[in-house]
């Protein structure tokens, strides 16, 4: 299992540790005991299991940014049984999660993993 100090990436998700939450966020509810940070186009989501994570999203730009408050060490997993990304252990703290974007002639779009 991977660990990190300041930044990490898993597929199309980029993570960096921050000092505090910005204003204007709304708390996101868990889904069947999972915190789904990034939905995959193929159903292989990037998730945390359990109640050790609180996730927040802005009211605008909902698809690209999330903030996590990690209460105790918790692995971040990619739900795919083959050719998967290695889990990343998150230590307690606050994290900014950003979906990677790429430029296309019509503007920007999310990178699809």
N, C-alpha and C positions, 0 to 999 in steps of 0.2 A: 504494500500500500504506500502510495506517495504521501509526503508531507511537504509543507512549504512555510515560508516566513512572511513574505510580502505579496507575491503574485503567483498565480497558477492558471492553467488552462485545461479544459477537458472538452475535446471536440470543438464545438462552436461557442463555448462558454468561456469567458475570460473573468478571472476573479482577482480582486486586490483587497488587502486589509486596509481599513480606514479607521479614523479615530472616533467618529460619531455619525449618527444618522442625520441626514438633511431634513429640513422641514417639508411639509406638504405630502407626506406619505400615508398610504392606507395599508392596514394589516391584511394579509392574505390568509384565508383559512386553509387548513390542511385538507387533503383529499384521500380518504380511506387510510389514514395514518401515515401519509406521505406528504412531504413538501416538494412539489414539482417545480423546480427552478426553471427548467426549459423543456417544453414539449418537443418531441422529435416528430418529424414528418412520417417516420416509419413506426411510431408507437414505442420507440426505445428512449424513454424520457431520462433526463438527468435529475436525480432525486436524493432527498434525505429521508430516512425512515424514523418514525417516532416523534416525540414531543420536545426534543432538545433544541429545536430551531424555530425562530419566528421569522417570517418573511414579510417584507414590505415592498410595495410598488408605488410609483408616482401615479397620480390620476391621469397624466398625459404621458406619452412615450412608453406606454405600458409594455409593449413587446420587447423593448431593448434593455431595460434596467430593472434591477431588483436589489434590495439590501437585506442582509441576513444578520440576525443576532443569534450567535451560537452560544448556548448556555453550558454545554459540556462537550468534550471531544466526540465528534460524530463523523462517520464517513459519508462522502458524496459519491453516489454511484450512478453508473450508466446502465440502464436496464436492457441489456442485450446479452444473450447467452453465448454469442460467438463474436470474435473480432471486436471486443469491447474495449473501452478506455479503462485503464486501471483506476480503482477507487482512490480518492484523495481524502486524507484525514484533515478535518477542520478542528482547530483548537478554539477554545472560547474566545469570543471577540466579535467585532462588527466587520462585515464584508460588503463590498460593492460587487455585484455580478452584472456583467454586460454581455449580451449576445453579440457575437461578431457580426459585422456588416461588410458588404462589398459594394463597390460602385458598379452600376449598370447604366446604360444610356438614359434611362428614365429616372435616375436618381440612385438612392441606396436601397438595398434589400438585405434581409437577414441571410447570413451564411447558413446553408443547410448541411447538417451533419448526417 
